Amino acid sequence: ENSLTGEVLLAQKPVFLNQAELQQRVAEKRIIGTAPKIWLGVPLKIKEEVIGILATQSYDDPHHFDIIDLDVLNSVSAQVALAIERKRYEQVIVASERKYRNIIESIEDGYYEIDLRGNLNLVNQAMCKMLGYDENDLLGMNTVGYMSMKTAKRIDKEFDAVLKNGLPGKTLELEFYRKDGNTRY
């Protein structure tokens, strides 16, 4: 309560204080430290929550800033808050991806994901071991590179059933080709 940034935090709106207002706060012992001649502070808000304060001041010139500077600082704070929010979301996504990847890697069965064209875009190490490929060899490979046409058709049919019904059908035995030419079921 006895700081300028605290005032912005509590008000949750921009504060512009001129020399007279600042001297009054000094007299009321509501300023910690040396009082500036002019002070501007705006909240950094994410979804109406104040996460910080952006402030500037001058100890020399009581006319250094005006209301236009407050508007600029307010606009800048909105952009800074947006950048912080994006960075937070990015960190959440990275943590989620790391957790998901750890789960996938802990599965002892071969696990893979393909895109709509049938290209692998995710494989676990169990799948790599099963097929005898490195992960980099498998990523981007089309299904025809590691499974029979019969298996590919059965998987397509199963995917169609899942899209229509929302649930997988029966368990399938699939035929895969290893890198060394051997067949795995």
C-alpha positions as CSV (number, residue, x, y, z in Angstrom):
1,E,0.0,0.0,0.0
2,N,2.9,2.3,0.6
3,S,4.4,2.0,-2.9
4,L,3.6,3.4,-6.2
5,T,3.6,0.0,-7.9
6,G,1.4,-1.3,-5.1
7,E,-1.1,1.5,-5.9
8,V,-1.3,0.3,-9.5
9,L,-1.6,-3.3,-8.4
10,L,-4.5,-2.5,-6.1
11,A,-6.3,-0.1,-8.5
12,Q,-5.7,-2.5,-11.5
13,K,-5.6,0.5,-13.7
14,P,-3.0,3.0,-15.0
15,V,-1.7,5.7,-12.5
16,F,-0.2,9.0,-13.6
17,L,1.3,11.1,-10.8
18,N,2.6,14.6,-11.2
19,Q,5.1,16.4,-8.9
20,A,2.4,17.8,-6.5
21,E,0.7,14.4,-6.1
22,L,4.0,12.7,-5.4
23,Q,5.0,15.3,-2.8
24,Q,1.7,14.8,-1.1
25,R,2.4,11.0,-0.9
26,V,5.9,11.8,0.6
27,A,4.2,13.9,3.3
28,E,1.8,11.1,4.0
29,K,4.7,8.6,4.1
30,R,3.1,6.7,1.2
31,I,6.3,6.5,-0.9
32,I,9.2,4.2,-0.2
33,G,12.6,5.7,-1.1
34,T,13.3,8.8,-3.1
35,A,10.3,10.5,-4.7
36,P,10.5,11.1,-8.5
37,K,9.3,14.3,-10.1
38,I,6.8,12.4,-12.3
39,W,5.7,8.8,-12.3
40,L,3.6,6.6,-14.7
41,G,2.6,3.0,-13.9
42,V,0.3,0.6,-15.8
43,P,-0.7,-3.0,-14.9
44,L,0.4,-5.9,-17.0
45,K,-2.9,-7.9,-17.3
46,I,-3.7,-11.3,-18.5
47,K,-7.4,-12.1,-18.6
48,E,-8.1,-9.3,-16.1
49,E,-5.5,-10.6,-13.6
50,V,-2.6,-8.3,-12.9
51,I,0.6,-10.2,-13.3
52,G,3.0,-7.2,-13.0
53,I,3.5,-3.5,-13.3
54,L,5.2,-1.5,-16.1
55,A,6.4,1.8,-14.8
56,T,8.6,4.7,-15.7
57,Q,9.6,7.9,-13.9
58,S,11.8,11.0,-14.0
59,Y,13.8,12.3,-11.1
60,D,14.8,15.5,-13.0
61,D,12.0,16.8,-15.1
62,P,8.4,17.1,-13.8
63,H,7.1,17.6,-17.3
64,H,9.0,14.7,-18.9
65,F,5.8,12.7,-19.5
66,D,2.2,13.5,-20.4
67,I,-1.1,11.6,-20.9
68,I,0.1,10.5,-24.4
69,D,3.0,8.7,-22.8
70,L,0.6,7.0,-20.4
71,D,-1.4,5.8,-23.4
72,V,1.7,4.5,-25.1
73,L,2.9,2.8,-21.9
74,N,-0.6,1.2,-21.5
75,S,-0.4,-0.1,-25.1
76,V,3.1,-1.4,-24.6
77,S,1.9,-3.2,-21.4
78,A,-0.9,-4.9,-23.2
79,Q,1.7,-6.2,-25.8
80,V,4.1,-7.3,-23.1
81,A,1.3,-9.1,-21.2
82,L,0.3,-10.8,-24.4
83,A,3.9,-12.0,-25.0
84,I,4.1,-13.3,-21.4
85,E,0.8,-15.1,-21.9
86,R,2.0,-16.7,-25.1
87,K,5.3,-17.8,-23.4
88,R,3.3,-19.3,-20.6
89,Y,1.1,-21.3,-23.0
90,E,4.2,-22.4,-24.9
91,Q,5.7,-23.7,-21.6
92,V,2.5,-25.6,-20.8
93,I,2.5,-27.1,-24.3
94,V,6.2,-28.2,-24.0
95,A,5.6,-29.7,-20.6
96,S,2.5,-31.5,-21.9
97,E,4.3,-32.8,-24.9
98,R,7.2,-34.0,-22.7
99,K,4.7,-35.8,-20.4
100,Y,2.9,-37.3,-23.4
101,R,6.2,-38.5,-25.0
102,N,7.3,-40.1,-21.7
103,I,4.0,-42.0,-21.5
104,I,4.3,-43.2,-25.1
105,E,7.9,-44.3,-24.5
106,S,7.0,-46.2,-21.4
107,I,4.5,-48.4,-23.4
108,E,6.1,-51.8,-24.1
109,D,4.0,-52.4,-27.2
110,G,4.8,-50.7,-30.5
111,Y,3.0,-47.4,-30.7
112,Y,2.7,-45.2,-33.8
113,E,0.6,-42.3,-35.2
114,I,0.1,-41.5,-38.8
115,D,-1.3,-38.5,-40.7
116,L,-4.2,-38.7,-43.2
117,R,-1.8,-39.7,-46.0
118,G,-0.5,-42.7,-44.0
119,N,2.9,-41.1,-43.1
120,L,4.3,-41.9,-39.6
121,N,4.5,-38.8,-37.5
122,L,5.1,-40.4,-34.1
123,V,6.7,-43.7,-33.1
124,N,7.9,-45.1,-29.8
125,Q,11.1,-47.0,-29.3
126,A,9.2,-50.3,-28.9
127,M,7.9,-49.8,-32.5
128,C,11.4,-49.0,-33.7
129,K,12.7,-52.1,-32.2
130,M,9.8,-54.2,-33.6
131,L,10.5,-52.9,-37.1
132,G,14.3,-52.7,-36.9
133,Y,14.4,-49.0,-37.9
134,D,15.8,-45.9,-36.1
135,E,13.1,-43.4,-35.2
136,N,14.5,-41.0,-37.9
137,D,14.1,-43.7,-40.5
138,L,10.5,-44.3,-39.6
139,L,9.3,-40.7,-39.2
140,G,7.7,-39.6,-42.5
141,M,7.7,-43.1,-43.9
142,N,4.4,-44.1,-45.5
143,T,2.5,-47.2,-44.3
144,V,3.3,-49.0,-47.6
145,G,7.0,-49.0,-46.5
146,Y,6.4,-51.2,-43.5
147,M,3.1,-53.1,-43.9
148,S,1.4,-55.3,-46.5
149,M,-1.4,-53.8,-48.6
150,K,-3.8,-56.3,-46.9
151,T,-2.9,-54.8,-43.5
152,A,-3.1,-51.2,-44.8
153,K,-6.6,-51.9,-46.1
154,R,-7.7,-53.5,-42.8
155,I,-6.4,-50.4,-40.9
156,D,-8.2,-48.0,-43.3
157,K,-11.4,-50.0,-42.8
158,E,-10.9,-49.9,-39.0
159,F,-10.2,-46.1,-39.1
160,D,-13.4,-45.6,-41.1
161,A,-15.3,-47.5,-38.5
162,V,-13.8,-45.5,-35.6
163,L,-14.8,-42.2,-37.4
164,K,-18.4,-43.4,-37.9
165,N,-18.9,-45.1,-34.5
166,G,-16.4,-43.3,-32.3
167,L,-15.2,-46.6,-31.0
168,P,-12.6,-49.1,-32.2
169,G,-13.9,-52.4,-33.5
170,K,-12.2,-55.7,-32.8
171,T,-8.5,-56.3,-32.1
172,L,-6.6,-56.8,-35.4
173,E,-3.6,-58.9,-36.1
174,L,-1.4,-56.8,-38.4
175,E,1.4,-57.8,-40.7
176,F,4.5,-55.5,-40.6
177,Y,7.7,-55.7,-42.6
178,R,11.0,-55.2,-40.7
179,K,13.9,-53.4,-42.2
180,D,15.7,-56.7,-42.6
181,G,12.9,-58.1,-44.7
182,N,11.4,-60.4,-42.0
183,T,7.6,-60.2,-41.3
184,R,6.2,-59.4,-37.9
185,Y,2.7,-59.9,-36.6
